[in-house]
Amino acid sequence: LQALTLLNDPFVLEQAGHFAARALSQPGDTPARIRWLYATALNRPATDAEATRAAAFVTQQAAAHNGDEKKAWQDLAHAVFNLKEFVYLK
């Protein structure tokens, strides 16, 4: 039930949009913003592989959303919200 809520709940999508706006307001380029997003959400830096995949994902999603960069970043934030490491404490 929790996984479905994180995937479909309008509140979660709205929060992903707010988090994306915060990421986009950070200084620097896409890799710097990805590092900020991971550090803020997961309390650890993104690995090189994660940063590379996230940058490719943002580019792909921006194209899918007709160039809407904010929507692409919202999709990335939403994906990070659904990581097990975001949901569960060790």
SEMAR-802279 format. One record per atom (N, C-alpha, C, CB): residue in three letters; residue number from 1; z negated, y negated, x; atom name. Coordinates in nm, 4 decimals, decimal comma. Last residue first. Glycine has a CB too. Layout:
BEGIN
mipa->ala; segu->NUM; w->Z; v->Y; u->X; titi->CA
...
***
This chain:
BEGIN
mipa->lys; segu->90; w->-0,8039; v->-0,2501; u->1,7919; titi->N
mipa->lys; segu->90; w->-0,8330; v->-0,1346; u->1,8787; titi->CA
mipa->lys; segu->90; w->-0,9809; v->-0,1174; u->1,8922; titi->C
mipa->lys; segu->90; w->-0,7691; v->-0,1508; u->2,0172; titi->CB
mipa->leu; segu->89; w->-0,7046; v->-0,3312; u->1,4599; titi->N
mipa->leu; segu->89; w->-0,7809; v->-0,3629; u->1,5800; titi->CA
mipa->leu; segu->89; w->-0,8024; v->-0,2364; u->1,6608; titi->C
mipa->leu; segu->89; w->-0,9162; v->-0,4284; u->1,5444; titi->CB
mipa->tyr; segu->88; w->-0,3882; v->-0,3606; u->1,2986; titi->N
mipa->tyr; segu->88; w->-0,5074; v->-0,2824; u->1,3314; titi->CA
mipa->tyr; segu->88; w->-0,5725; v->-0,3304; u->1,4598; titi->C
mipa->tyr; segu->88; w->-0,4721; v->-0,1353; u->1,3436; titi->CB
mipa->val; segu->87; w->-0,1758; v->-0,5456; u->1,2736; titi->N
mipa->val; segu->87; w->-0,2509; v->-0,5039; u->1,1557; titi->CA
mipa->val; segu->87; w->-0,3851; v->-0,4407; u->1,1925; titi->C
mipa->val; segu->87; w->-0,1685; v->-0,4060; u->1,0737; titi->CB
mipa->phe; segu->86; w->-0,0587; v->-0,5794; u->1,5197; titi->N
mipa->phe; segu->86; w->-0,1021; v->-0,6991; u->1,4471; titi->CA
mipa->phe; segu->86; w->-0,1991; v->-0,6606; u->1,3354; titi->C
mipa->phe; segu->86; w->0,0199; v->-0,7753; u->1,3889; titi->CB
mipa->glu; segu->85; w->0,0047; v->-0,3206; u->1,5882; titi->N
mipa->glu; segu->85; w->-0,0883; v->-0,3917; u->1,6750; titi->CA
mipa->glu; segu->85; w->-0,1370; v->-0,5211; u->1,6113; titi->C
mipa->glu; segu->85; w->-0,0228; v->-0,4213; u->1,8088; titi->CB
mipa->lys; segu->84; w->0,2024; v->-0,2597; u->1,4075; titi->N
mipa->lys; segu->84; w->0,0715; v->-0,1941; u->1,3946; titi->CA
mipa->lys; segu->84; w->-0,0343; v->-0,2675; u->1,4752; titi->C
mipa->lys; segu->84; w->0,0797; v->-0,0477; u->1,4403; titi->CB
mipa->leu; segu->83; w->0,3874; v->-0,5336; u->1,2846; titi->N
mipa->leu; segu->83; w->0,3561; v->-0,4451; u->1,3961; titi->CA
mipa->leu; segu->83; w->0,2173; v->-0,3853; u->1,3765; titi->C
mipa->leu; segu->83; w->0,3645; v->-0,5210; u->1,5307; titi->CB
mipa->asn; segu->82; w->0,4285; v->-0,7220; u->1,0913; titi->N
mipa->asn; segu->82; w->0,4314; v->-0,5827; u->1,0492; titi->CA
mipa->asn; segu->82; w->0,4106; v->-0,4838; u->1,1642; titi->C
mipa->asn; segu->82; w->0,5619; v->-0,5539; u->0,9818; titi->CB
mipa->phe; segu->81; w->0,4378; v->-0,9639; u->1,2175; titi->N
mipa->phe; segu->81; w->0,3272; v->-0,9403; u->1,1241; titi->CA
mipa->phe; segu->81; w->0,3184; v->-0,7933; u->1,0841; titi->C
mipa->phe; segu->81; w->0,3435; v->-1,0275; u->0,9991; titi->CB
mipa->val; segu->80; w->0,6861; v->-0,9342; u->1,3408; titi->N
mipa->val; segu->80; w->0,5650; v->-0,9267; u->1,4234; titi->CA
mipa->val; segu->80; w->0,4426; v->-0,9022; u->1,3352; titi->C
mipa->val; segu->80; w->0,5468; v->-1,0569; u->1,5062; titi->CB
mipa->ala; segu->79; w->0,8512; v->-0,9737; u->1,1161; titi->N
mipa->ala; segu->79; w->0,8543; v->-0,8462; u->1,1883; titi->CA
mipa->ala; segu->79; w->0,7284; v->-0,8288; u->1,2727; titi->C
mipa->ala; segu->79; w->0,9796; v->-0,8377; u->1,2774; titi->CB
mipa->his; segu->78; w->0,7885; v->-1,2394; u->1,0592; titi->N
mipa->his; segu->78; w->0,7600; v->-1,1358; u->0,9595; titi->CA
mipa->his; segu->78; w->0,7589; v->-0,9978; u->1,0255; titi->C
mipa->his; segu->78; w->0,8645; v->-1,1400; u->0,8449; titi->CB
mipa->ala; segu->77; w->0,8927; v->-1,3619; u->1,2867; titi->N
mipa->ala; segu->77; w->0,7490; v->-1,3697; u->1,2595; titi->CA
mipa->ala; segu->77; w->0,7076; v->-1,2607; u->1,1602; titi->C
mipa->ala; segu->77; w->0,7115; v->-1,5097; u->1,2044; titi->CB
mipa->leu; segu->76; w->1,1654; v->-1,3028; u->1,2439; titi->N
mipa->leu; segu->76; w->1,0958; v->-1,2512; u->1,3618; titi->CA
mipa->leu; segu->76; w->0,9445; v->-1,2520; u->1,3390; titi->C
mipa->leu; segu->76; w->1,1316; v->-1,3345; u->1,4868; titi->CB
mipa->asp; segu->75; w->1,2118; v->-1,4435; u->1,0057; titi->N
mipa->asp; segu->75; w->1,2318; v->-1,2984; u->1,0094; titi->CA
mipa->asp; segu->75; w->1,1601; v->-1,2359; u->1,1292; titi->C
mipa->asp; segu->75; w->1,3818; v->-1,2653; u->1,0145; titi->CB
mipa->gln; segu->74; w->1,1660; v->-1,7005; u->1,0987; titi->N
mipa->gln; segu->74; w->1,0784; v->-1,6463; u->0,9947; titi->CA
mipa->gln; segu->74; w->1,0904; v->-1,4939; u->0,9907; titi->C
mipa->gln; segu->74; w->1,1133; v->-1,7073; u->0,8563; titi->CB
mipa->trp; segu->73; w->1,3811; v->-1,7263; u->1,2680; titi->N
mipa->trp; segu->73; w->1,2475; v->-1,7196; u->1,3267; titi->CA
mipa->trp; segu->73; w->1,1456; v->-1,6683; u->1,2252; titi->C
mipa->trp; segu->73; w->1,2052; v->-1,8574; u->1,3790; titi->CB
mipa->ala; segu->72; w->1,5810; v->-1,7374; u->1,0711; titi->N
mipa->ala; segu->72; w->1,5842; v->-1,6328; u->1,1728; titi->CA
mipa->ala; segu->72; w->1,4473; v->-1,6160; u->1,2372; titi->C
mipa->ala; segu->72; w->1,6893; v->-1,6649; u->1,2795; titi->CB
mipa->lys; segu->71; w->1,5081; v->-1,9690; u->0,9372; titi->N
mipa->lys; segu->71; w->1,5048; v->-1,8422; u->0,8644; titi->CA
mipa->lys; segu->71; w->1,5048; v->-1,7248; u->0,9634; titi->C
mipa->lys; segu->71; w->1,6257; v->-1,8318; u->0,7672; titi->CB
mipa->lys; segu->70; w->1,5579; v->-2,1545; u->1,1418; titi->N
mipa->lys; segu->70; w->1,4227; v->-2,1385; u->1,0889; titi->CA
mipa->lys; segu->70; w->1,4083; v->-2,0062; u->1,0150; titi->C
mipa->lys; segu->70; w->1,3875; v->-2,2546; u->0,9959; titi->CB
mipa->glu; segu->69; w->1,8367; v->-2,1354; u->1,1779; titi->N
mipa->glu; segu->69; w->1,7469; v->-2,0917; u->1,2841; titi->CA
mipa->glu; segu->69; w->1,6044; v->-2,0692; u->1,2328; titi->C
mipa->glu; segu->69; w->1,7460; v->-2,1941; u->1,3966; titi->CB
mipa->asp; segu->68; w->2,1023; v->-2,0616; u->1,0106; titi->N
mipa->asp; segu->68; w->1,9686; v->-2,1122; u->0,9767; titi->CA
mipa->asp; segu->68; w->1,8662; v->-2,0563; u->1,0750; titi->C
mipa->asp; segu->68; w->1,9301; v->-2,0743; u->0,8304; titi->CB
mipa->gly; segu->67; w->2,3560; v->-1,9558; u->1,0414; titi->N
mipa->gly; segu->67; w->2,3095; v->-2,0550; u->1,1378; titi->CA
mipa->gly; segu->67; w->2,1723; v->-2,1121; u->1,1108; titi->C
mipa->gly; segu->67; w->2,4049; v->-2,1649; u->1,1433; titi->CB
mipa->asn; segu->66; w->2,3755; v->-1,7685; u->0,8279; titi->N
mipa->asn; segu->66; w->2,4695; v->-1,8808; u->0,8410; titi->CA
mipa->asn; segu->66; w->2,4161; v->-1,9932; u->0,9294; titi->C
mipa->asn; segu->66; w->2,5026; v->-1,9362; u->0,7041; titi->CB
mipa->his; segu->65; w->2,2114; v->-1,5538; u->0,8628; titi->N
mipa->his; segu->65; w->2,1660; v->-1,6595; u->0,7723; titi->CA
mipa->his; segu->65; w->2,2510; v->-1,7857; u->0,7869; titi->C
mipa->his; segu->65; w->2,0187; v->-1,6924; u->0,7988; titi->CB
mipa->ala; segu->64; w->2,3341; v->-1,4070; u->1,0608; titi->N
mipa->ala; segu->64; w->2,3285; v->-1,3493; u->0,9262; titi->CA
mipa->ala; segu->64; w->2,2875; v->-1,4524; u->0,8217; titi->C
mipa->ala; segu->64; w->2,2316; v->-1,2321; u->0,9233; titi->CB
mipa->ala; segu->63; w->2,2843; v->-1,5743; u->1,2784; titi->N
mipa->ala; segu->63; w->2,4226; v->-1,5531; u->1,2338; titi->CA
mipa->ala; segu->63; w->2,4253; v->-1,4985; u->1,0912; titi->C
mipa->ala; segu->63; w->2,4963; v->-1,4563; u->1,3293; titi->CB
mipa->ala; segu->62; w->2,0091; v->-1,5411; u->1,2895; titi->N
mipa->ala; segu->62; w->2,0646; v->-1,6748; u->1,2665; titi->CA
mipa->ala; segu->62; w->2,2086; v->-1,6636; u->1,2183; titi->C
mipa->ala; segu->62; w->2,0575; v->-1,7606; u->1,3954; titi->CB
mipa->gln; segu->61; w->1,9932; v->-1,2698; u->1,3522; titi->N
mipa->gln; segu->61; w->1,9479; v->-1,3153; u->1,2207; titi->CA
mipa->gln; segu->61; w->1,9994; v->-1,4553; u->1,1895; titi->C
mipa->gln; segu->61; w->1,7953; v->-1,3130; u->1,2133; titi->CB
mipa->gln; segu->60; w->2,0931; v->-1,2703; u->1,6163; titi->N
mipa->gln; segu->60; w->2,1586; v->-1,1911; u->1,5115; titi->CA
mipa->gln; segu->60; w->2,1199; v->-1,2418; u->1,3727; titi->C
mipa->gln; segu->60; w->2,1218; v->-1,0421; u->1,5255; titi->CB
mipa->thr; segu->59; w->1,9028; v->-1,4344; u->1,7430; titi->N
mipa->thr; segu->59; w->2,0455; v->-1,4700; u->1,7442; titi->CA
mipa->thr; segu->59; w->2,1200; v->-1,3988; u->1,6316; titi->C
mipa->thr; segu->59; w->2,1091; v->-1,4344; u->1,8804; titi->CB
mipa->val; segu->58; w->1,6703; v->-1,2838; u->1,6996; titi->N
mipa->val; segu->58; w->1,6799; v->-1,4205; u->1,6471; titi->CA
mipa->val; segu->58; w->1,8257; v->-1,4644; u->1,6400; titi->C
mipa->val; segu->58; w->1,5988; v->-1,5186; u->1,7346; titi->CB
mipa->phe; segu->57; w->1,7387; v->-1,0492; u->1,8422; titi->N
mipa->phe; segu->57; w->1,7126; v->-1,0439; u->1,6980; titi->CA
mipa->phe; segu->57; w->1,7271; v->-1,1823; u->1,6349; titi->C
mipa->phe; segu->57; w->1,5716; v->-0,9878; u->1,6707; titi->CB
mipa->ala; segu->56; w->1,7511; v->-1,1421; u->2,1029; titi->N
mipa->ala; segu->56; w->1,8726; v->-1,0877; u->2,0412; titi->CA
mipa->ala; segu->56; w->1,8580; v->-1,0836; u->1,8893; titi->C
mipa->ala; segu->56; w->1,9028; v->-0,9463; u->2,0958; titi->CB
mipa->ala; segu->55; w->1,4813; v->-1,2111; u->2,1311; titi->N
mipa->ala; segu->55; w->1,5849; v->-1,3145; u->2,1440; titi->CA
mipa->ala; segu->55; w->1,7153; v->-1,2682; u->2,0807; titi->C
mipa->ala; segu->55; w->1,6079; v->-1,3502; u->2,2921; titi->CB
mipa->ala; segu->54; w->1,3633; v->-0,9569; u->2,1012; titi->N
mipa->ala; segu->54; w->1,3321; v->-1,0632; u->2,0057; titi->CA
mipa->ala; segu->54; w->1,4372; v->-1,1743; u->2,0113; titi->C
mipa->ala; segu->54; w->1,1922; v->-1,1209; u->2,0339; titi->CB
mipa->arg; segu->53; w->1,4619; v->-0,8206; u->2,3256; titi->N
mipa->arg; segu->53; w->1,4966; v->-0,7745; u->2,1905; titi->CA
mipa->arg; segu->53; w->1,4725; v->-0,8834; u->2,0868; titi->C
mipa->arg; segu->53; w->1,4157; v->-0,6494; u->2,1542; titi->CB
mipa->thr; segu->52; w->1,3423; v->-0,9785; u->2,5285; titi->N
mipa->thr; segu->52; w->1,4873; v->-0,9627; u->2,5223; titi->CA
mipa->thr; segu->52; w->1,5320; v->-0,9204; u->2,3831; titi->C
mipa->thr; segu->52; w->1,5342; v->-0,8605; u->2,6257; titi->CB
mipa->ala; segu->51; w->1,0714; v->-0,9439; u->2,4699; titi->N
mipa->ala; segu->51; w->1,1288; v->-1,0774; u->2,4687; titi->CA
mipa->ala; segu->51; w->1,2810; v->-1,0720; u->2,4578; titi->C
mipa->ala; segu->51; w->1,0877; v->-1,1536; u->2,5942; titi->CB
mipa->glu; segu->50; w->1,0447; v->-0,6669; u->2,5069; titi->N
mipa->glu; segu->50; w->1,0194; v->-0,7266; u->2,3751; titi->CA
mipa->glu; segu->50; w->1,0832; v->-0,8646; u->2,3647; titi->C
mipa->glu; segu->50; w->0,8682; v->-0,7363; u->2,3484; titi->CB
mipa->ala; segu->49; w->1,1021; v->-0,6479; u->2,7818; titi->N
mipa->ala; segu->49; w->1,1872; v->-0,5784; u->2,6843; titi->CA
mipa->ala; segu->49; w->1,1690; v->-0,6369; u->2,5451; titi->C
mipa->ala; segu->49; w->1,1558; v->-0,4278; u->2,6826; titi->CB
mipa->asp; segu->48; w->0,8918; v->-0,7954; u->2,8912; titi->N
mipa->asp; segu->48; w->1,0296; v->-0,8400; u->2,9124; titi->CA
mipa->asp; segu->48; w->1,1233; v->-0,7762; u->2,8097; titi->C
mipa->asp; segu->48; w->1,0761; v->-0,8057; u->3,0556; titi->CB
mipa->thr; segu->47; w->0,6313; v->-0,8310; u->2,6426; titi->N
mipa->thr; segu->47; w->0,6910; v->-0,7661; u->2,7598; titi->CA
mipa->thr; segu->47; w->0,8329; v->-0,8196; u->2,7761; titi->C
mipa->thr; segu->47; w->0,6910; v->-0,6090; u->2,7453; titi->CB
mipa->ala; segu->46; w->0,4451; v->-1,1154; u->2,5496; titi->N
mipa->ala; segu->46; w->0,5544; v->-1,0224; u->2,5190; titi->CA
mipa->ala; segu->46; w->0,6005; v->-0,9583; u->2,6489; titi->C
mipa->ala; segu->46; w->0,6734; v->-1,0952; u->2,4471; titi->CB
mipa->pro; segu->45; w->0,0899; v->-1,1312; u->2,6113; titi->N
mipa->pro; segu->45; w->0,2282; v->-1,1765; u->2,6312; titi->CA
mipa->pro; segu->45; w->0,3283; v->-1,0702; u->2,5865; titi->C
mipa->pro; segu->45; w->0,2521; v->-1,2121; u->2,7788; titi->CB
mipa->arg; segu->44; w->-0,1502; v->-1,1303; u->2,3448; titi->N
mipa->arg; segu->44; w->-0,0985; v->-1,0757; u->2,4705; titi->CA
mipa->arg; segu->44; w->0,0434; v->-1,1275; u->2,4878; titi->C
mipa->arg; segu->44; w->-0,1025; v->-0,9177; u->2,4718; titi->CB
mipa->asn; segu->43; w->-0,2244; v->-1,1797; u->2,0851; titi->N
mipa->asn; segu->43; w->-0,3189; v->-1,2084; u->2,1923; titi->CA
mipa->asn; segu->43; w->-0,2810; v->-1,1378; u->2,3228; titi->C
mipa->asn; segu->43; w->-0,4589; v->-1,1674; u->2,1500; titi->CB
mipa->leu; segu->42; w->-0,0484; v->-1,1678; u->1,8801; titi->N
mipa->leu; segu->42; w->-0,0996; v->-1,0408; u->1,9311; titi->CA
mipa->leu; segu->42; w->-0,2023; v->-1,0562; u->2,0429; titi->C
mipa->leu; segu->42; w->0,0142; v->-0,9574; u->1,9801; titi->CB
mipa->ala; segu->41; w->0,0144; v->-1,4329; u->1,8045; titi->N
mipa->ala; segu->41; w->-0,0015; v->-1,3285; u->1,7035; titi->CA
mipa->ala; segu->41; w->-0,0755; v->-1,2062; u->1,7561; titi->C
mipa->ala; segu->41; w->0,1334; v->-1,2869; u->1,6514; titi->CB
mipa->thr; segu->40; w->0,0219; v->-1,5746; u->2,0487; titi->N
mipa->thr; segu->40; w->-0,0580; v->-1,6228; u->1,9370; titi->CA
mipa->thr; segu->40; w->-0,0861; v->-1,5122; u->1,8366; titi->C
mipa->thr; segu->40; w->0,0121; v->-1,7383; u->1,8685; titi->CB
mipa->ala; segu->39; w->0,1954; v->-1,4244; u->2,2065; titi->N
mipa->ala; segu->39; w->0,0607; v->-1,4546; u->2,2552; titi->CA
mipa->ala; segu->39; w->-0,0300; v->-1,4984; u->2,1413; titi->C
mipa->ala; segu->39; w->0,0657; v->-1,5633; u->2,3629; titi->CB
mipa->tyr; segu->38; w->0,4275; v->-1,4239; u->2,0456; titi->N
mipa->tyr; segu->38; w->0,3576; v->-1,2993; u->2,0762; titi->CA
mipa->tyr; segu->38; w->0,2142; v->-1,3261; u->2,1209; titi->C
mipa->tyr; segu->38; w->0,4326; v->-1,2214; u->2,1844; titi->CB
mipa->leu; segu->37; w->0,4857; v->-1,7031; u->2,0471; titi->N
mipa->leu; segu->37; w->0,4685; v->-1,6292; u->1,9221; titi->CA
mipa->leu; segu->37; w->0,3904; v->-1,4999; u->1,9460; titi->C
mipa->leu; segu->37; w->0,6053; v->-1,5978; u->1,8590; titi->CB
mipa->trp; segu->36; w->0,5166; v->-1,7610; u->2,3208; titi->N
mipa->trp; segu->36; w->0,4110; v->-1,8261; u->2,2433; titi->CA
mipa->trp; segu->36; w->0,3815; v->-1,7462; u->2,1164; titi->C
mipa->trp; segu->36; w->0,4511; v->-1,9709; u->2,2076; titi->CB
mipa->arg; segu->35; w->0,7423; v->-1,6049; u->2,3777; titi->N
mipa->arg; segu->35; w->0,6165; v->-1,5775; u->2,4482; titi->CA
mipa->arg; segu->35; w->0,4985; v->-1,6388; u->2,3720; titi->C
mipa->arg; segu->35; w->0,6218; v->-1,6331; u->2,5932; titi->CB
mipa->ile; segu->34; w->0,9229; v->-1,7376; u->2,2120; titi->N
mipa->ile; segu->34; w->0,8911; v->-1,5967; u->2,1859; titi->CA
mipa->ile; segu->34; w->0,7605; v->-1,5601; u->2,2547; titi->C
mipa->ile; segu->34; w->1,0058; v->-1,5038; u->2,2343; titi->CB
mipa->arg; segu->33; w->0,9331; v->-1,9826; u->2,3412; titi->N
mipa->arg; segu->33; w->0,8812; v->-1,9756; u->2,2045; titi->CA
mipa->arg; segu->33; w->0,8449; v->-1,8328; u->2,1661; titi->C
mipa->arg; segu->33; w->0,9834; v->-2,0316; u->2,1059; titi->CB
mipa->ala; segu->32; w->1,0517; v->-1,9050; u->2,5805; titi->N
mipa->ala; segu->32; w->0,9182; v->-1,9662; u->2,5821; titi->CA
mipa->ala; segu->32; w->0,8546; v->-1,9591; u->2,4438; titi->C
mipa->ala; segu->32; w->0,9260; v->-2,1128; u->2,6295; titi->CB
mipa->pro; segu->31; w->1,3059; v->-1,8116; u->2,4908; titi->N
mipa->pro; segu->31; w->1,2086; v->-1,7201; u->2,5547; titi->CA
mipa->pro; segu->31; w->1,0662; v->-1,7761; u->2,5576; titi->C
mipa->pro; segu->31; w->1,2528; v->-1,6893; u->2,6969; titi->CB
mipa->thr; segu->30; w->1,4109; v->-2,0614; u->2,3755; titi->N
mipa->thr; segu->30; w->1,3809; v->-1,9431; u->2,2950; titi->CA
mipa->thr; segu->30; w->1,2847; v->-1,8471; u->2,3638; titi->C
mipa->thr; segu->30; w->1,5083; v->-1,8707; u->2,2616; titi->CB
mipa->asp; segu->29; w->1,2440; v->-2,3320; u->2,5531; titi->N
mipa->asp; segu->29; w->1,3597; v->-2,2626; u->2,4987; titi->CA
mipa->asp; segu->29; w->1,3147; v->-2,1401; u->2,4192; titi->C
mipa->asp; segu->29; w->1,4565; v->-2,2217; u->2,6115; titi->CB
mipa->gly; segu->28; w->1,0079; v->-2,6017; u->2,4880; titi->N
mipa->gly; segu->28; w->1,0766; v->-2,4987; u->2,5657; titi->CA
mipa->gly; segu->28; w->1,1917; v->-2,4349; u->2,4906; titi->C
mipa->gly; segu->28; w->0,9796; v->-2,3926; u->2,6070; titi->CB
mipa->pro; segu->27; w->0,7275; v->-2,6518; u->2,2706; titi->N
mipa->pro; segu->27; w->0,8251; v->-2,6974; u->2,3702; titi->CA
mipa->pro; segu->27; w->0,8907; v->-2,5788; u->2,4399; titi->C
mipa->pro; segu->27; w->0,7577; v->-2,7891; u->2,4740; titi->CB
mipa->gln; segu->26; w->0,7147; v->-2,5570; u->1,9268; titi->N
mipa->gln; segu->26; w->0,6660; v->-2,5421; u->2,0636; titi->CA
mipa->gln; segu->26; w->0,7719; v->-2,5911; u->2,1620; titi->C
mipa->gln; segu->26; w->0,6287; v->-2,3947; u->2,0928; titi->CB
mipa->ser; segu->25; w->0,8274; v->-2,5529; u->1,6811; titi->N
mipa->ser; segu->25; w->0,7758; v->-2,6828; u->1,7266; titi->CA
mipa->ser; segu->25; w->0,7221; v->-2,6762; u->1,8697; titi->C
mipa->ser; segu->25; w->0,6655; v->-2,7314; u->1,6324; titi->CB
mipa->leu; segu->24; w->0,8848; v->-2,2884; u->1,6354; titi->N
mipa->leu; segu->24; w->0,9966; v->-2,3792; u->1,6634; titi->CA
mipa->leu; segu->24; w->0,9497; v->-2,5155; u->1,7125; titi->C
mipa->leu; segu->24; w->1,0816; v->-2,3968; u->1,5390; titi->CB
mipa->ala; segu->23; w->0,6282; v->-2,1973; u->1,5757; titi->N
mipa->ala; segu->23; w->0,6976; v->-2,1482; u->1,6956; titi->CA
mipa->ala; segu->23; w->0,8100; v->-2,2431; u->1,7341; titi->C
mipa->ala; segu->23; w->0,7535; v->-2,0061; u->1,6722; titi->CB
mipa->arg; segu->22; w->0,5817; v->-2,3284; u->1,3331; titi->N
mipa->arg; segu->22; w->0,4962; v->-2,3569; u->1,4493; titi->CA
mipa->arg; segu->22; w->0,5641; v->-2,3133; u->1,5782; titi->C
mipa->arg; segu->22; w->0,3600; v->-2,2865; u->1,4351; titi->CB
mipa->ala; segu->21; w->0,7783; v->-2,2046; u->1,1798; titi->N
mipa->ala; segu->21; w->0,7854; v->-2,3498; u->1,2012; titi->CA
mipa->ala; segu->21; w->0,6989; v->-2,3903; u->1,3203; titi->C
mipa->ala; segu->21; w->0,7406; v->-2,4262; u->1,0741; titi->CB
mipa->ala; segu->20; w->0,6781; v->-1,9436; u->1,1823; titi->N
mipa->ala; segu->20; w->0,8078; v->-1,9720; u->1,2445; titi->CA
mipa->ala; segu->20; w->0,8212; v->-2,1217; u->1,2735; titi->C
mipa->ala; segu->20; w->0,9237; v->-1,9243; u->1,1533; titi->CB
mipa->phe; segu->19; w->0,4499; v->-1,9800; u->1,0300; titi->N
mipa->phe; segu->19; w->0,4353; v->-1,9389; u->1,1701; titi->CA
mipa->phe; segu->19; w->0,5644; v->-1,9659; u->1,2469; titi->C
mipa->phe; segu->19; w->0,3978; v->-1,7890; u->1,1794; titi->CB
mipa->his; segu->18; w->0,5660; v->-2,0416; u->0,7852; titi->N
mipa->his; segu->18; w->0,4794; v->-2,1403; u->0,8514; titi->CA
mipa->his; segu->18; w->0,4648; v->-2,1086; u->1,0005; titi->C
mipa->his; segu->18; w->0,3401; v->-2,1439; u->0,7841; titi->CB
mipa->gly; segu->17; w->0,7013; v->-1,7989; u->0,7373; titi->N
mipa->gly; segu->17; w->0,7754; v->-1,9245; u->0,7475; titi->CA
mipa->gly; segu->17; w->0,6952; v->-2,0326; u->0,8172; titi->C
mipa->gly; segu->17; w->0,8162; v->-1,9723; u->0,6102; titi->CB
mipa->ala; segu->16; w->0,4861; v->-1,6269; u->0,7172; titi->N
mipa->ala; segu->16; w->0,5823; v->-1,6064; u->0,8260; titi->CA
mipa->ala; segu->16; w->0,6663; v->-1,7323; u->0,8460; titi->C
mipa->ala; segu->16; w->0,6738; v->-1,4846; u->0,7963; titi->CB
mipa->gln; segu->15; w->0,3788; v->-1,7254; u->0,4805; titi->N
mipa->gln; segu->15; w->0,3039; v->-1,7425; u->0,6054; titi->CA
mipa->gln; segu->15; w->0,3934; v->-1,7205; u->0,7273; titi->C
mipa->gln; segu->15; w->0,1847; v->-1,6457; u->0,6098; titi->CB
mipa->glu; segu->14; w->0,5793; v->-1,6398; u->0,3037; titi->N
mipa->glu; segu->14; w->0,5512; v->-1,7831; u->0,3188; titi->CA
mipa->glu; segu->14; w->0,4777; v->-1,8102; u->0,4500; titi->C
mipa->glu; segu->14; w->0,4678; v->-1,8349; u->0,1995; titi->CB
mipa->leu; segu->13; w->0,5528; v->-1,3636; u->0,3287; titi->N
mipa->leu; segu->13; w->0,6787; v->-1,4278; u->0,3672; titi->CA
mipa->leu; segu->13; w->0,6594; v->-1,5780; u->0,3891; titi->C
mipa->leu; segu->13; w->0,7863; v->-1,4035; u->0,2598; titi->CB
mipa->val; segu->12; w->0,2962; v->-1,3392; u->0,2212; titi->N
mipa->val; segu->12; w->0,3205; v->-1,2993; u->0,3609; titi->CA
mipa->val; segu->12; w->0,4495; v->-1,3636; u->0,4113; titi->C
mipa->val; segu->12; w->0,3287; v->-1,1440; u->0,3738; titi->CB
mipa->phe; segu->11; w->0,3449; v->-1,4237; u->-0,0422; titi->N
mipa->phe; segu->11; w->0,2496; v->-1,4966; u->0,0422; titi->CA
mipa->phe; segu->11; w->0,2733; v->-1,4661; u->0,1898; titi->C
mipa->phe; segu->11; w->0,1050; v->-1,4610; u->0,0034; titi->CB
mipa->pro; segu->10; w->0,5221; v->-1,2288; u->-0,1430; titi->N
mipa->pro; segu->10; w->0,5689; v->-1,3665; u->-0,1203; titi->CA
mipa->pro; segu->10; w->0,4746; v->-1,4483; u->-0,0316; titi->C
mipa->pro; segu->10; w->0,5861; v->-1,4372; u->-0,2534; titi->CB
mipa->asp; segu->9; w->0,5311; v->-0,9057; u->-0,0021; titi->N
mipa->asp; segu->9; w->0,4511; v->-1,0066; u->-0,0703; titi->CA
mipa->asp; segu->9; w->0,5013; v->-1,1478; u->-0,0397; titi->C
mipa->asp; segu->9; w->0,3044; v->-0,9932; u->-0,0302; titi->CB
mipa->asn; segu->8; w->0,6706; v->-0,7086; u->0,1455; titi->N
mipa->asn; segu->8; w->0,7291; v->-0,7668; u->0,0250; titi->CA
mipa->asn; segu->8; w->0,6537; v->-0,8823; u->-0,0388; titi->C
mipa->asn; segu->8; w->0,7435; v->-0,6627; u->-0,0739; titi->CB
mipa->leu; segu->7; w->0,5420; v->-0,6138; u->0,3773; titi->N
mipa->leu; segu->7; w->0,6879; v->-0,6211; u->0,3729; titi->CA
mipa->leu; segu->7; w->0,7405; v->-0,7074; u->0,2592; titi->C
mipa->leu; segu->7; w->0,7450; v->-0,4832; u->0,3608; titi->CB
mipa->leu; segu->6; w->0,2727; v->-0,6162; u->0,3196; titi->N
mipa->leu; segu->6; w->0,3203; v->-0,6942; u->0,4339; titi->CA
mipa->leu; segu->6; w->0,4723; v->-0,7095; u->0,4329; titi->C
mipa->leu; segu->6; w->0,2758; v->-0,6288; u->0,5642; titi->CB
mipa->thr; segu->5; w->0,2765; v->-0,4367; u->0,1034; titi->N
mipa->thr; segu->5; w->0,2361; v->-0,5758; u->0,0833; titi->CA
mipa->thr; segu->5; w->0,2880; v->-0,6626; u->0,1965; titi->C
mipa->thr; segu->5; w->0,0830; v->-0,5873; u->0,0732; titi->CB
mipa->leu; segu->4; w->0,3471; v->-0,2014; u->0,2303; titi->N
mipa->leu; segu->4; w->0,4378; v->-0,2589; u->0,1308; titi->CA
mipa->leu; segu->4; w->0,4047; v->-0,4045; u->0,1024; titi->C
mipa->leu; segu->4; w->0,4323; v->-0,1785; u->0,0016; titi->CB
mipa->ala; segu->3; w->0,1187; v->-0,1636; u->0,3891; titi->N
mipa->ala; segu->3; w->0,2494; v->-0,1826; u->0,4522; titi->CA
mipa->ala; segu->3; w->0,3482; v->-0,2448; u->0,3548; titi->C
mipa->ala; segu->3; w->0,3039; v->-0,0493; u->0,5044; titi->CB
mipa->gln; segu->2; w->-0,0799; v->-0,1231; u->0,1947; titi->N
mipa->gln; segu->2; w->-0,0864; v->-0,2406; u->0,2819; titi->CA
mipa->gln; segu->2; w->0,0494; v->-0,2683; u->0,3460; titi->C
mipa->gln; segu->2; w->-0,1933; v->-0,2210; u->0,3909; titi->CB
mipa->leu; segu->1; w->0,0000; v->0,1197; u->0,0823; titi->N
mipa->leu; segu->1; w->0,0000; v->0,0000; u->0,0000; titi->CA
mipa->leu; segu->1; w->0,0000; v->-0,1268; u->0,0872; titi->C
mipa->leu; segu->1; w->-0,1217; v->0,0006; u->-0,0939; titi->CB
***
